[in-house]
């Protein structure tokens, strides 16, 4: 069994996005998984949380077996200031010294995501004091791994005792929590493994989400799932807020394109309008042809009538060939027209008779 204090780097440097989505959020995911793994490994294991930046390093949660307290405190951490590495380690040591169960081994897990301002000699001095008090230290170097490499290596060499401490360097690119799951920090001393840390390396709990069997520990599985869902929702909200400011200019740039597309709609209606005009021209041609059929041969010539009716649409060349088809009809129409004209015309002999009668009177 073991008591662990996790030192979280919440300095301004952790706002960087070189680790998806940011250094701080990637670190928070890893801390949640680490806390769950350690509390699952042994029922008497305890985990505490300490922030390294701000006005002063602050213990948010003293070592506790309650995973819910650790997960809840992670949502209240604010990014501010610069990390104080030496003070944070010394405060973590004091918190472990006052642990309730003195039979627990002591361990500090340090996440270093910003440059360390102190010199190497100061760090070595603190490391020797930790080694003297049998405090193991796990160091996760990310973000500024090249700047801190020499200092952290000297600190690790001074605090390590029979392989009880570990130094893991995570370059930008891979997911921080995925790298740590297969690292000695999650595997524990001797590679025994902490819960899903062992699952990530050897597949002991393969097939279960987070490497936790919900049938054995349903509360832990539910707490881990809820924590990760909340973290993802927070990350998505932050990404959406950043996206709205970035897409403002794009939306303005899209407006001319929308206007162009709107202007293109009437232009696209041109073929339909042409088809309507063609249909009107065809109807006029058909009307002209019917007028040619209805009029007698002595009337105005058919080509002239067609030209006056539709000056813009001359009669098709196939029209003369159609005259032979309507010879019989034309003859009947002529006869009917002549009869109607005779019936409607005045009587030529009526007026002379009336005039002669008037003379006689």
Buried (B, 14 or more C-beta within 10 A) or exposed (E): EBBBBBBBBBBBBBEBEEBBBBBBBBBBBBBBBBBBBBBBBBEEBBBBBBBBBBEEBBBBBBBBBEBEBBBBBBEEBEBEBBBBBBBBBBBBBEBBEEBEEEEBBBBBBBBBBBBBEBEBEBBBEBBEBBBEEEBBBBBBBBBBBEBBEEBBBBBBEBBBBEEBBBBBBBEBEEBBBBBBBBBBBBBBBEEEBBBBBBBBBEEBBEEBEBBBBBEEBEEBBEBBBEBBEBBEEBBEEEEEEEEEEEEEEEEEEEEEEEEEEEEEEEEEEEEEEEEEEEEEEEEBBEEBBEBBBEBEEEEEEBEEBBBEBBEEBEBEEEBEEEEEEBEEEBEEBBEEBEEEEEEEEEEEEEEEEEEEEEEEE
